[in-house]
Amino acid sequence: MVKKIFVTGDPGVGKSTLLSRVVYQLRSKGLMIGGVLTRDIRERGVRTGFQIQSLSDGTTGILASVSLKVGPKIGKYVVNLNDLKNVFASAILYAIDFSDVVVCDEVGPMELLSPEVRKAIETLIECNKPVLGSVHKRLRDPIIEKISNSPNIKVYELTIENRDQLIRVIVDEVSSNLWG
């Protein structure tokens, strides 16, 4: 089975930024990268939510926002189950079928509220494709336990000190998984 790589770390340490930089480098090697990245939505310097972006077709959606009115709430954010299903889960499943590498940013409490995302992540863990993802550091969930305990998944702890070198390590590992 192909090795899968996940990064974990404290909130704000740069997990999504690291994944974006690795995606850029892998694409520059000619690889087709699919899946999802998330990024903050900010208004006047204050985070007001999170956006989802499909790496295959650029489709975007709202993961969670302080301005949403309907959906489950985590902290000050209301989670958008519709976009989790239609953008996040769909992008993961599409990438499993049509990409060289599948990116999943992030396996965390908001994402795992969606039954469709849970199923897509279960499929991702079992697929025979290189996977690059991020996983919430403190959340206890059977899916996260499966990621942490699988012999086919390597989890790196991202810190401010190692984030620049970790980009090179991950690009090299993914490349060697594909080309030997």
N, C-alpha and C positions, 0 to 999 in steps of 0.2 A: 504494500500500500504506500502511496505517496505521502511524504511528510507534510504536515500542516503546521503553520507557525502562527501563534497568537502573541500579542503583546498585552501586558497589563501594567498598571501603574496608578499613581494617585491622580485624582481629577485635575485637569489643567496641565499635566506634565508634557503633553504633546503626542498622545497616541494617534489621533486623527492626522496630525501634521506629519508624523513619521510615515503613516500608511500612504498619505498623498505623495510624499517624496519617493517612497519605494515604487509606487504605481508609475510615477513619471519615469524613473530609471528603467523599470521593466518594459514600459512601452517603447522607450528609446532603443531597446534591444529587439524590437519587432514583435513582442508578445501581445496577444489579445487579452486584455484585462477586463473582467466583468465583475459585477457585484455592486456594493454600495459603500459610499463614504458619507459621513455626517459632518456637519460643520455648525458652528454657532450662528445664530441670528442675533445681531446686535443693533440696538437703537441708542444713539448718543453714547456709545461706549458701554452700555449695559446689556448683558445677555438677556434676551427675551424669549429665546426658544432655540430649537435645533432643526436644521434642514437635512433632508435625505437626498442624495443624488445617485442615480443609476449610472454606473461607469460604462455600461454598454451603449446607452442611447441618450444620456444626458437628462433624462426625465428627473424632475425634482418634486419633492413633496415636503410637507411639514411633519416632522416627527413629534414635536411637542411645542407648545407655546403658552405664554401667559395670557394671550388674548383669546384662545379658544374657549368655547363655552360648554361643549359636549365632549365627554370622554372621561376615562379614569384620570385621577390626579396623582402626581408624584411631586411632592414639595409644592412649589408655586406653579408648576407646569401641568397643563392638560395634554394628555397623550392622544394623538390622532390615529386611532385604530384603522381608519379607512386608508390613509396613506401608507401605514405600515404594511397592510395587506397588498395594496395595489402598486406600490413602488418598491418597498424594501423586500418583501417576500418574493415578489415577481422577479425582481432583478437578480436575486440570489439563485432562484431556480433556473432562470434563463442562462446565467453565467455558467452554472454547472454543466449545461448542455453545449454551450457554444463558445466558451472562453478557454484560454490556456491556463489562466490563474483566476481564482475566485477570491474577491475581497469582501470581508464582512466587518463593517465598522458600525456598531459595536454590539456585542452580546451583553446586554445590560438590563436593568429593571424595566425601563420603558419599552424596549423592543420585545422583551419576553412576555409582556401583557397580551400580545397578539398571538392567537392560536396558529395563524398562518405563518408567522415568523418562527415560532417554535418548531413547527413542522419543517420549514425550510432549513433551519439551522441543524436539525436532526439529520436531514438529507445531506447537508453540507459536510457534517462530521463523518458520514459514512461513504461519501463519494470518493472516487479515485482520481482526484484532481488536486494540484497544489492549491493550498488555501492560505491566505494571509488575513488575519483578523485581529480585532482587539476585544478584550474581555474585561468586564467590570472587576475591580480588585476585591471588593468586600462582599459582594452579593453571594448568597448561598442559594443554589438552585441545582436540580439534577442535571441540567444541560451544562452548566458551568463545571460541575463536578466531573462530568464525562470528559470535558475538554481538558481539565487539569490532570486527570488520571489516565488518559489514553497514551499508550506507548507510541502511537503514530502522530502525536501532537506535541510540539515543543512550545513552551510558554516562556517568553522573556519578560523580565521586569524592566520597564522603561524608567529611567531616572534622568534628571537634567544632565548628570555627568556622563551617561553612556549613550545618549540619544543620537549623537552624530556618528559614532562608530557602529551603533546598532543598525543604522540604515545600510551600511556596506555589508555587514554580516548577513542581514536578511536577504538583500539582493543576491549575494553570492550563494546562499543556501537555496533560494528558489531557483536560481539559474542552474545549479548543480543537480537539483531534483529533475529538471527538465532535460538537461543536455549531458548529464554525467560528468 
